[in-house]
Amino acid sequence: MKTNKKLYPVALLSAAVVLFLLLISSVALASITETKITTHKKAIPGCDINGNTIVWTDLRGGNADIYIYDLVTKIQLRTTNQSAQYEPAVYGSKVVWTDERNGYPAIYLQDLATKKQTRLTTTGRAMAPDIYGNRIVWMGSSSVSPDVDGDNYFNIYMYDLSTNKKTQISNTGAAKAPTIYDNKIVWAGGNSGRYDLSDGHEDIYMYDLSTKKETKITTSGSASSPAIYGNRIVWEDWRNGNYDIYMYDLTTKKETQITTNMLEQMSPDIYGNSVVWDDGRSGWQDIYAYDLTTKQQIHAITKYNQQAPKIYNNKIAWLNVSGDEGEGDIILGTISYLPVAGFTAAPITGTHPLNVQFTDKSTDEYYYSWNFGDKSSLSTLENPGHKYANAGKYTVTLTVKNAAGSNAMTKSGYITVK
């Protein structure tokens, strides 16, 4: 049979136009819905979110205080001593931060359930805490003041609230920006020597508490600001002459470059399948979110200088800088990715009556509509079972929806009943 060579390019062009329109529609529907948490324009960089709690550093009281906001009850708490308090992190009912009430940086903990504050470090300088469960990590030095060059030897330390035991994790004297997830502690640093907080040849390191093994994740010498969730580590990296976001999967041992534009992409965080960062491609620093499963990428609507996002589930907290002094307001963004339909079934062939179990494989969905192709009623269950009474070939369609839009998958002649 002859191929119509004149019609083929036209058909291909038409298909491309349809695909393009579908892609434009998809990007338009996915969104980050924004809510202002503060309105005083006195928040400064350094916020976190876990569950329904947002924490940040705020200057509205005349000095740097830690503010704690419950998204459900709308109750706002504040630390009130007259020293500087900054770099908060939250997990469950526990908030940790850096506190200078003793004349030098130390780590403090407040239990929101008991309303009790505890000083965790008593010697040397301690800064940049993070918390997961009963474990708190920070960067610390043996000296309470910087040396003549403003530098220090910093290592990573951990405190376990369940055992009241402090453990030194690194010993190079060149470590900073620790973060923790379950048994894994990640930080940026060098191999040895005094660490200059303003700059340095940095790589990402990981220590597994269960195996007591340290692993060097990067070799670029230009990696910083790590974050971890599960077996995935993300960071910013200068290896291409600008900051890009990279990810390393501890299970597959595979490194992936998440961003590729030539402007600055910094301060990544990760939760589940979502990676967030601040991105300068528009001329301002915007907040971007990327779904590792569906490859969807969306950004916040607010246009100015948005910094240092933190993510929990589908919620992002960040600082929206609105002045020249680096101060601004805390914004809460709620991610709505477009859903992507997918499903399997077993068995897909057999004699009638045939009982088939369908399994949803969709992403970012919360509403289901199953058409089994035999003129039976639609099902809205996530994983329905269905009985085919008569012989035939049946086409099955699953339509899924969320606040951003809908998507459908159709498998023609998928079920064969004899």
Helices and strands as residue ranges (DSSP letters): H 7-29, E 31-36, E 43-50, E 53-58, E 65-70, E 76-78, E 85-91, E 94-99, E 106-111, E 116-119, E 125-132, E 135-141, E 155-160, E 165-168, E 175-181, E 184-189, E 203-208, E 213-216, E 223-229, E 232-237, E 244-249, E 254-257, E 265-271, E 274-279, E 286-291, E 297-299, E 305-312, E 315-321, E 328-336, E 343-346, E 349-350, E 354-360, E 367-371, E 385-388, E 392-402, E 405-417
